[in-house]
Amino acid sequence: MNWIFDEGHIFSKNEDDELLAEVTYSYIDQETVDINHVYVNPSLRGKGIAGEAMETAVSYLVKKGYKITATCPYGKQWLEKQ
């Protein structure tokens, strides 16, 4: 997927500008971000896209120096498995 990194969310769209997947996050403090939502377009569910989105987001945020937590149920579960 072609990931776009924007303030507060990392996402991918298709050529028709339809949202394919997204991870949103907010800042808890200057060192910590909270992943609060993970979305995958229904047409792509069950193909590992949510995991890819989380991996992309976490890698990006860690490289930026943030600690990561998640209030999103999927995000929280994904982080616990790592």
N, C-alpha and C positions, 0 to 999 in steps of 0.2 A: 504494500500500500504506500501511497505517497502521503506522508504525514506533514501537516502544517502546524507550526509551533506559534501560538499566539498567546498573549497574556491571559492566563486563567483557563486556557484549554488547548488541547492538542487534538487535531481532528483530521479526517480525510473525507474528500468529496469526489464524486465521479465527474465525468465530463459535462453532465447536465446540471451540475452544482447541487446535486442531491447529497445530503449528509450520509456517509457510509458508517463512520465510527467516530466516537469522541470520548475523551477523558477530560473532565473539568476538575479544577482544583481552586482552593482559596488559601490565602496565607493566614496561618495561625499566629505567627510572629515572624521575626526576621530570619529565623533559622528553620522553620517548619512549615510544610504545606499539608493540607488535607485534601485527599482525593475524595470528592463528594458525589461524583456521578460517572458511570461508565455506560455508554450507549453503543449498540450495534444495530444497524439497519436490519429489520426482520428478514430480508432476503439473504443476509450473510450469516445469520445465527447458526451456531453449531459447527463453524469452520475454524475456530481458534482465533478469530479476529479480536475478541475482547482481551484475550491473553496477550496478543501481539500489541494491542493498544496500551495495556498496562506496562508491558516490558518497555515499550518506546517511551512512555511518560516517565516511568521511574528512572530509566537510564538518563534521560534528559535532565530531570530535576536533581538527581544525585550529582551529575556533572556540574550543575549550577551551584552545588554546595548545600542543598536542602536535605533535611531529615523529612521522612514521609510517613504520614499516617493516613488512615482512610475511614470515613464514616459511611461510604457507599458499601452496601453488603458484599457486592462482588469484589470491589477493590480491597476490602478488609480480608476477605477469604484468600484472595490472590497473594497479598502480602504475607499472610500467615504461612502459606505453603513455600515461601522462598527461603 
